[in-house]
Amino acid sequence: MDIVMLGHSRAGKTSFMTAMYESVTHGVGGFSVRAERPEDHRVLLRNARRLRNGQYPLLGDRRTVYRLNLLYDHAPVLAFSWRDYRGGALTEDSRSPQAAELRADVAAATGLVLVVDSTELTGGPRAVARIRPLVATALRSASERSDPLALVIALTKWDLVQPAQARSAANRVLGDLISAVRASPHVHGALVPVACGRTPLNVVQPALWCLYVGLAVRAWSLQRSVEELQNTALLARSRDTWWDRVKAVITGEPAWNRIAASALRSAEAEAELLRPLIVPGQRLETLLDPVEKF
């Protein structure tokens, strides 16, 4: 799974990523996440400790890619990448290499995390204007999708705003995007207020939402494959006759009984991949029940 995190400048993306990683590394409802590269693991946890002490991480100045693994009860469930772009990337010249890279990553993403500074939502026309490129990018992505996409809006710095006022502002600024996602059969949206720092709030839900959708899509694909292979086996069995087996020996073509056996073996192999996803998927569904979805 490929998750892309986008946000306007100073939206708190780096702090959010850091707080999320530390929280889910310690475990949430049986789930944990671990970076593949030991150096990424060390840096993220070091930044998280500083964040808890009131020292905010340096702003990202380039695209960063983390390779991560979701585990449930210490068993691997889903590998995923997390791509983080600096805030200014959204307003780059469209001909720049970074802008082209961003467009390609967003088009290929199966998860999109949009980081919006809650204080900007209520900060007047100039502040809202800084959010517009992010909304436009997400709207374009939602309208062009023909395959499943998890999209989550993380409203950062929620501890610095009046919730009712910020929520009303979010409806105004993000309303078109939310409506577009609701109208799309392919995009699955969620809205999560987030706070980092000494008292984190909801820092793991945005990532878990993307992973839940990715897990559900994977499970659905495997289930459909199992059913198709089982149907193939049933059809092949119905055509299995003594004469078909004799003819197969003469012509060298596969007999229907062999086709049936092969389809059943493939169905069982797919079912073996599906089984470990069922319990984690159900558990994620329960954990995410309070999240606002659209």
VOLUMTI-392836 format. One record per residue (C-alpha): z negated, y, x negated; residue in one letter. Coordinates in nm, 2 decimals, padded with zeros to 4 digits. Each point is the difference from the previous one (the first is absolute). Layout:
BEGIN
((Z; Y; X); "A")
...
***
This chain:
BEGIN
((00.00; 00.00; 00.00); "M")
((00.08; 00.35; -00.12); "D")
((-00.22; 00.29; 00.11); "I")
((00.09; 00.36; -00.08); "V")
((-00.26; 00.28; 00.01); "M")
((00.12; 00.35; 00.06); "L")
((-00.18; 00.33; 00.06); "G")
((00.04; 00.37; -00.05); "H")
((-00.16; 00.17; -00.30); "S")
((-00.38; -00.03; -00.03); "R")
((-00.02; -00.22; 00.31); "A")
((-00.25; -00.23; -00.19); "G")
((00.23; -00.29; -00.07); "K")
((-00.15; -00.09; -00.34); "T")
((-00.36; 00.02; 00.13); "S")
((00.10; -00.20; 00.31); "F")
((00.16; -00.28; -00.21); "M")
((-00.29; -00.01; -00.23); "T")
((-00.26; -00.02; 00.27); "A")
((00.20; -00.26; 00.19); "M")
((00.04; -00.22; -00.30); "Y")
((-00.37; 00.00; -00.09); "E")
((-00.11; -00.07; 00.36); "S")
((00.23; -00.29; 00.06); "V")
((-00.06; -00.14; -00.35); "T")
((-00.36; -00.05; 00.10); "H")
((00.11; -00.18; 00.32); "G")
((00.06; 00.09; 00.36); "V")
((-00.04; -00.26; 00.27); "G")
((00.08; -00.28; -00.25); "G")
((00.30; 00.19; -00.14); "F")
((00.04; 00.14; -00.35); "S")
((00.28; 00.15; -00.21); "V")
((00.06; -00.04; -00.37); "R")
((00.24; 00.18; -00.23); "A")
((00.22; -00.24; -00.20); "E")
((-00.03; 00.22; -00.31); "R")
((-00.35; 00.00; -00.15); "P")
((00.06; 00.36; -00.12); "E")
((00.08; 00.12; 00.36); "D")
((-00.32; -00.17; 00.12); "H")
((-00.21; 00.17; -00.26); "R")
((00.15; 00.35; 00.05); "V")
((-00.03; -00.01; 00.38); "L")
((-00.37; -00.11; -00.01); "L")
((-00.08; 00.26; -00.27); "R")
((00.16; 00.27; 00.21); "N")
((-00.19; -00.13; 00.31); "A")
((-00.33; 00.04; -00.19); "R")
((00.08; 00.35; -00.09); "R")
((00.10; 00.08; 00.36); "L")
((-00.34; -00.11; 00.12); "R")
((-00.15; 00.24; -00.24); "N")
((00.20; 00.29; 00.13); "G")
((00.27; -00.01; -00.28); "Q")
((00.34; -00.01; 00.17); "Y")
((00.28; -00.18; -00.18); "P")
((00.28; 00.19; -00.17); "L")
((00.30; 00.07; 00.23); "L")
((00.28; -00.25; -00.05); "G")
((00.31; 00.15; -00.17); "D")
((00.23; -00.29; 00.03); "R")
((00.08; -00.31; 00.20); "R")
((-00.26; -00.28; -00.06); "T")
((00.05; -00.36; 00.10); "V")
((-00.29; -00.24; 00.04); "Y")
((00.05; -00.38; 00.04); "R")
((-00.28; -00.13; 00.22); "L")
((-00.11; -00.32; 00.18); "N")
((-00.18; -00.04; 00.33); "L")
((-00.25; -00.28; 00.00); "L")
((-00.20; -00.16; 00.28); "Y")
((-00.31; -00.20; -00.09); "D")
((00.13; 00.03; -00.36); "H")
((00.33; -00.17; 00.08); "A")
((00.33; 00.19; -00.04); "P")
((00.16; 00.10; 00.33); "V")
((00.26; 00.27; -00.08); "L")
((00.14; 00.17; -00.31); "A")
((00.10; 00.36; 00.04); "F")
((00.10; 00.31; -00.19); "S")
((-00.15; 00.35; 00.06); "W")
((00.22; 00.29; -00.11); "R")
((-00.15; 00.34; -00.03); "D")
((00.21; 00.32; -00.03); "Y")
((-00.13; 00.34; -00.10); "R")
((-00.01; 00.24; 00.28); "G")
((00.28; 00.22; -00.13); "G")
((00.25; -00.29; 00.02); "A")
((00.06; 00.07; 00.37); "L")
((00.14; 00.35; -00.08); "T")
((00.20; -00.09; -00.31); "E")
((00.37; 00.09; -00.02); "D")
((00.17; -00.28; 00.19); "S")
((00.23; -00.06; -00.30); "R")
((-00.29; -00.07; -00.24); "S")
((-00.07; -00.35; -00.13); "P")
((-00.35; 00.00; 00.15); "Q")
((00.13; 00.10; 00.35); "A")
((00.26; -00.28; -00.02); "A")
((-00.27; -00.25; -00.11); "E")
((-00.23; 00.12; 00.29); "L")
((00.28; -00.05; 00.26); "R")
((00.07; -00.35; -00.13); "A")
((-00.36; -00.10; 00.00); "D")
((-00.06; 00.13; 00.35); "V")
((00.31; -00.18; 00.13); "A")
((-00.12; -00.33; -00.16); "A")
((-00.37; 00.04; 00.10); "A")
((-00.16; -00.24; 00.24); "T")
((-00.31; 00.23; 00.02); "G")
((-00.02; 00.38; 00.00); "L")
((-00.33; 00.18; -00.05); "V")
((00.02; 00.37; 00.08); "L")
((-00.29; 00.20; -00.14); "V")
((-00.07; 00.33; 00.19); "V")
((-00.27; 00.25; -00.10); "D")
((-00.20; 00.06; 00.32); "S")
((-00.09; 00.34; -00.11); "T")
((00.37; 00.10; -00.02); "E")
((00.05; -00.10; 00.36); "L")
((-00.23; 00.27; 00.11); "T")
((00.08; 00.25; -00.28); "G")
((00.27; 00.21; 00.17); "G")
((00.38; 00.01; -00.02); "P")
((00.03; 00.00; -00.38); "R")
((-00.23; -00.30; -00.03); "A")
((00.19; -00.19; 00.27); "V")
((00.33; 00.09; -00.17); "A")
((-00.11; -00.20; -00.30); "R")
((-00.03; -00.31; 00.22); "I")
((00.34; 00.03; 00.16); "R")
((00.20; -00.17; -00.28); "P")
((-00.22; -00.30; 00.02); "L")
((00.05; -00.02; 00.38); "V")
((00.37; 00.04; -00.04); "A")
((00.02; -00.28; -00.25); "T")
((-00.20; -00.24; 00.22); "A")
((00.21; 00.10; 00.31); "L")
((00.32; -00.08; -00.18); "R")
((-00.14; -00.34; -00.12); "S")
((-00.12; -00.09; 00.35); "A")
((00.33; 00.08; 00.16); "S")
((00.20; -00.19; -00.25); "E")
((-00.20; -00.32; 00.00); "R")
((00.15; -00.33; 00.11); "S")
((-00.27; -00.22; -00.14); "D")
((-00.38; 00.00; 00.03); "P")
((-00.20; 00.29; -00.15); "L")
((-00.37; 00.06; 00.00); "A")
((-00.06; 00.38; 00.01); "L")
((-00.35; 00.15; -00.03); "V")
((-00.11; 00.36; 00.00); "I")
((-00.31; 00.05; -00.21); "A")
((-00.17; 00.33; 00.09); "L")
((-00.20; 00.08; -00.31); "T")
((-00.30; 00.23; -00.05); "K")
((-00.11; -00.08; 00.35); "W")
((-00.36; 00.09; -00.11); "D")
((00.11; 00.36; -00.05); "L")
((00.14; 00.07; 00.35); "V")
((-00.12; 00.01; 00.36); "Q")
((00.14; -00.33; 00.13); "P")
((00.10; 00.13; 00.35); "A")
((00.19; 00.30; -00.15); "Q")
((00.17; -00.21; -00.27); "A")
((00.10; -00.27; 00.25); "R")
((00.15; 00.26; 00.23); "S")
((00.19; 00.15; -00.30); "A")
((00.12; -00.34; -00.10); "A")
((00.15; -00.06; 00.34); "N")
((00.19; 00.32; -00.03); "R")
((00.13; -00.04; -00.36); "V")
((00.05; -00.37; 00.01); "L")
((00.09; -00.05; 00.37); "G")
((00.38; -00.04; -00.06); "D")
((-00.06; -00.26; -00.27); "L")
((-00.24; -00.20; 00.22); "I")
((00.24; 00.01; 00.29); "S")
((00.28; -00.12; -00.22); "A")
((-00.21; -00.29; -00.12); "V")
((-00.10; -00.09; 00.35); "R")
((00.37; -00.01; 00.10); "A")
((00.10; -00.22; -00.29); "S")
((-00.01; -00.38; 00.05); "P")
((-00.02; -00.04; -00.38); "H")
((-00.28; 00.24; -00.11); "V")
((-00.37; -00.07; 00.06); "H")
((-00.22; 00.30; -00.03); "G")
((-00.36; 00.08; -00.05); "A")
((-00.21; 00.32; -00.04); "L")
((-00.31; -00.01; -00.22); "V")
((-00.24; 00.29; -00.08); "P")
((-00.11; -00.04; -00.37); "V")
((-00.27; 00.14; -00.22); "A")
((-00.06; -00.07; -00.37); "C")
((-00.28; 00.11; -00.24); "G")
((-00.36; -00.10; 00.03); "R")
((00.02; -00.12; 00.36); "T")
((00.34; -00.17; 00.05); "P")
((00.14; -00.03; 00.35); "L")
((00.28; -00.25; 00.10); "N")
((00.14; -00.01; -00.35); "V")
((00.12; -00.36; 00.04); "V")
((00.15; 00.00; 00.35); "Q")
((00.34; 00.16; -00.10); "P")
((00.07; -00.27; -00.26); "A")
((-00.13; -00.28; 00.23); "L")
((00.23; 00.12; 00.28); "W")
((00.30; -00.02; -00.22); "C")
((-00.11; -00.35; -00.13); "L")
((-00.07; -00.12; 00.36); "Y")
((00.35; 00.10; 00.11); "V")
((00.15; -00.16; -00.31); "G")
((-00.20; -00.32; 00.06); "L")
((00.10; -00.01; 00.37); "A")
((00.37; 00.04; -00.09); "V")
((-00.02; -00.27; -00.26); "R")
((-00.18; -00.24; 00.24); "A")
((00.24; 00.07; 00.28); "W")
((00.30; -00.07; -00.23); "S")
((-00.15; -00.33; -00.11); "L")
((-00.09; -00.10; 00.35); "Q")
((00.36; 00.07; 00.12); "R")
((00.13; -00.21; -00.30); "S")
((-00.23; -00.29; 00.09); "V")
((00.12; 00.00; 00.36); "E")
((00.37; 00.02; -00.10); "E")
((-00.04; -00.29; -00.24); "L")
((-00.19; -00.21; 00.26); "Q")
((00.28; 00.07; 00.25); "N")
((00.26; -00.10; -00.26); "T")
((-00.19; -00.33; -00.05); "A")
((-00.02; -00.07; 00.37); "L")
((00.37; 00.06; 00.04); "L")
((00.08; -00.22; -00.30); "A")
((-00.21; -00.28; 00.13); "R")
((00.18; 00.01; 00.34); "S")
((00.32; -00.06; -00.18); "R")
((-00.12; -00.28; -00.22); "D")
((00.18; -00.33; 00.07); "T")
((00.07; -00.32; -00.18); "W")
((00.37; 00.09; -00.02); "W")
((-00.08; 00.35; -00.14); "D")
((-00.19; -00.17; -00.29); "R")
((00.29; -00.23; -00.07); "V")
((00.25; 00.29; 00.01); "K")
((-00.22; 00.19; -00.24); "A")
((00.02; -00.29; -00.25); "V")
((00.38; 00.00; 00.03); "I")
((00.06; 00.38; -00.01); "T")
((-00.28; 00.10; -00.23); "G")
((-00.11; 00.26; 00.25); "E")
((-00.38; 00.03; 00.08); "P")
((-00.11; -00.21; 00.30); "A")
((-00.18; 00.17; 00.29); "W")
((-00.32; -00.20; -00.08); "N")
((00.00; 00.15; -00.35); "R")
((00.06; 00.35; 00.13); "I")
((-00.29; -00.05; 00.23); "A")
((-00.23; -00.11; -00.28); "A")
((00.10; 00.28; -00.22); "S")
((-00.06; 00.26; 00.27); "A")
((-00.35; -00.14; 00.07); "L")
((-00.08; 00.02; -00.37); "R")
((00.11; 00.36; -00.02); "S")
((-00.20; 00.08; 00.32); "A")
((-00.31; -00.15; -00.15); "E")
((00.05; 00.20; -00.32); "A")
((00.03; 00.32; 00.20); "E")
((-00.31; -00.09; 00.21); "A")
((-00.19; -00.05; -00.33); "E")
((00.08; 00.36; -00.09); "L")
((-00.10; 00.12; 00.35); "L")
((-00.34; -00.16; 00.04); "R")
((-00.18; 00.20; -00.27); "P")
((00.11; 00.32; 00.17); "L")
((-00.14; -00.07; 00.35); "I")
((-00.37; 00.06; -00.06); "V")
((00.04; 00.31; -00.22); "P")
((00.24; 00.14; 00.26); "G")
((-00.25; -00.05; 00.28); "Q")
((-00.28; 00.15; -00.21); "R")
((00.20; 00.31; -00.08); "L")
((00.08; 00.04; 00.36); "E")
((-00.37; 00.01; 00.08); "T")
((-00.08; 00.24; -00.28); "L")
((00.27; 00.24; 00.11); "L")
((-00.08; -00.01; 00.37); "D")
((-00.17; 00.35; -00.01); "P")
((00.30; 00.16; -00.17); "V")
((00.21; 00.23; 00.21); "E")
((00.35; -00.15; 00.02); "K")
((00.33; 00.14; 00.13); "F")
***
